[in-house]
Amino acid sequence: MAIDNFTLVAASGAVICVLGFVLFYMWRQDRSAPWFGWLGLSYVLGASAAILLGTRASGPTFVNTGVATALLLLCFGCMWTGARAFERRKAVWWALVMAPALWLSSFLIPDFSNMLGLRVVIASIPASTFLLLGGLELWRGRFEILPSRKAAIAFHVSAGLFFAFRIVSVGALPFPLGGLSIHPLATAAFNFITFVHAMFLTVLMISMTKERRESTQRTLAESDALTGLPNRRAFATEAERLMRRQKYNRAPLALLILDLDHFKSINDRFGHDAGDRVLVEFGAVLDGALRRDDFRYRMGGEEFCCLLPGLTIREAQATAERICQAFQATTVEVLGGSVRGTVSIGISSTDICGYVLEDLLNEADAATYEAKASGRNRAVVAIAKPMAPATPLLGNVTDIRVAKLRA
């Protein structure tokens, strides 16, 4: 039985149109996801183009070929714009309009409607470009870790390469795969490839949206609402993973426990709002004093913690000194006056404690108590052995000795 081209095109167009309306519905339910709207519009335009192309034999060439292909190019432009929207970038309106406009202006070429090979080349160039650009947009956002992102990029690139393939096969394969006379099997193959890409891109965009929401919710659950820093839960999740990585690489890891001095008196004298402002300002001091790759957490109350991958105990000491000095020099204006705070810091490191997180925490915590007891506004480091038998000891922390490094 002969395969009817119009039936094939109409059937695939109808299914893609249904997908488009489903995506429209999802966008209406969640206006914070405009990419669903763009992708839905893309599918409706693509389905409309498919219907017009399927009636090529019974209508005017300019409408059934020219307008239909212009709608198809606009469809791919909307897919690219949807990818931009997912990455929170604005639509490039001139590019959306330019590609269909240039295609329609090609009909000014004498006898252009009969140049099937040339039409395939001119239409495939922007189609391939839009699809590859969609993959590029998603690749640019790769630092937001989403499990489905790589697959979505791959399908954009695959679709773009498919249309680029039409250009090189223009003289070898029948239309719509190439530029030779139309053949039902080529139409069936083209529709199948298009349908598969549309289905998978829909599933992957939905999946990435779900993954982004889960990531956002997880971030909120692991963030301190006041300072914006990760909280104790985030520390529990990340510290063990970081410890394993440093141990595998045989690289040092330093840990700081930071406790603001006389914080209760600030709250009692100036109110809790003033205390909150001091906490926020201290978070900013940490951001200014630490490297981009360092980890900082608010553990609760006035206690903070920092993980410093790659730093030796001496380098961590220098960092802690810098934090002390920066915070002491910071003035926080509050209702009723101004506040200057200080911080006591305990330092431990894998250089002296090994790669056991509990040991790092215990020794840094004990060093913090020593910093409080010896006058506050200082950093104290836990050292595995005293530097010399005559070295005066400030205290005994389990089996690790603590020496004051900053008076």
CORLINHU-V123738 format. One record per backbone hydrogen bond with DSSP energy under -1.0 kcal/mol. CO is the residue of the C=O (numbers start at 1). NH is the residue of the N-H. If there is no record, write none. Layout:
CO,NH + CO,NH
This chain:
4,8 + 5,9 + 6,10 + 7,11 + 8,12 + 9,13 + 10,14 + 11,15 + 12,16 + 13,17 + 14,18 + 15,19 + 16,20 + 17,21 + 18,22 + 19,23 + 20,24 + 21,25 + 22,26 + 23,27 + 24,28 + 25,29 + 26,30 + 30,33 + 33,36 + 34,38 + 35,39 + 36,40 + 37,41 + 38,42 + 39,43 + 40,44 + 41,45 + 42,46 + 43,47 + 44,48 + 45,49 + 46,50 + 47,51 + 48,52 + 49,53 + 50,54 + 53,56 + 55,58 + 60,64 + 61,65 + 61,66 + 62,67 + 63,68 + 65,69 + 66,70 + 67,71 + 68,72 + 69,73 + 70,74 + 71,75 + 72,76 + 73,77 + 74,78 + 75,79 + 76,80 + 77,81 + 78,82 + 79,83 + 80,84 + 81,85 + 82,86 + 83,87 + 84,89 + 85,88 + 92,96 + 93,97 + 94,98 + 95,99 + 97,101 + 98,102 + 99,103 + 100,104 + 101,105 + 104,107 + 105,108 + 106,109 + 109,112 + 111,114 + 112,115 + 114,116 + 115,119 + 116,120 + 117,121 + 118,122 + 119,123 + 120,124 + 121,125 + 123,127 + 124,128 + 125,129 + 126,130 + 127,131 + 128,132 + 129,133 + 130,134 + 131,135 + 132,136 + 133,137 + 134,138 + 135,139 + 136,140 + 139,142 + 141,144 + 146,149 + 148,152 + 149,153 + 150,154 + 151,155 + 152,156 + 153,157 + 154,158 + 155,159 + 156,160 + 157,161 + 158,162 + 159,163 + 160,164 + 161,165 + 162,166 + 164,168 + 165,169 + 167,170 + 169,172 + 169,173 + 170,179 + 173,180 + 174,177 + 174,178 + 175,183 + 180,175 + 183,187 + 184,188 + 185,189 + 186,190 + 187,191 + 188,192 + 189,193 + 190,194 + 191,195 + 192,196 + 193,197 + 194,198 + 195,199 + 196,200 + 197,201 + 198,202 + 199,203 + 200,204 + 201,205 + 202,206 + 203,207 + 204,208 + 205,209 + 206,210 + 207,211 + 208,212 + 209,213 + 210,214 + 211,215 + 212,216 + 213,217 + 214,218 + 215,219 + 216,220 + 217,221 + 218,222 + 220,223 + 222,231 + 224,228 + 229,224 + 230,298 + 231,235 + 232,236 + 233,237 + 234,238 + 235,239 + 238,242 + 239,243 + 240,244 + 241,245 + 242,246 + 243,247 + 244,248 + 245,249 + 246,251 + 252,310 + 253,350 + 254,308 + 255,348 + 256,306 + 257,346 + 258,304 + 259,344 + 262,266 + 263,267 + 264,268 + 265,269 + 266,270 + 267,271 + 271,275 + 272,276 + 273,277 + 274,278 + 275,279 + 276,280 + 277,281 + 278,282 + 279,283 + 280,284 + 281,285 + 282,286 + 283,287 + 284,288 + 285,289 + 286,290 + 291,294 + 295,307 + 297,305 + 300,303 + 302,260 + 303,299 + 303,300 + 304,258 + 305,297 + 306,256 + 307,295 + 308,254 + 308,311 + 312,316 + 313,317 + 314,318 + 315,319 + 316,320 + 317,321 + 318,322 + 319,323 + 320,324 + 321,325 + 322,326 + 323,327 + 324,328 + 325,329 + 327,330 + 332,339 + 334,337 + 337,334 + 339,332 + 342,261 + 344,259 + 345,380 + 346,257 + 347,382 + 348,255 + 349,352 + 349,353 + 350,354 + 354,356 + 356,360 + 357,361 + 358,362 + 359,363 + 360,364 + 361,365 + 362,366 + 363,367 + 364,368 + 365,369 + 366,370 + 367,371 + 368,372 + 369,373 + 370,374 + 371,376 + 372,375 + 378,345 + 380,347 + 381,403 + 383,401 + 388,391 + 397,400 + 400,397 + 401,383 + 402,394 + 403,381
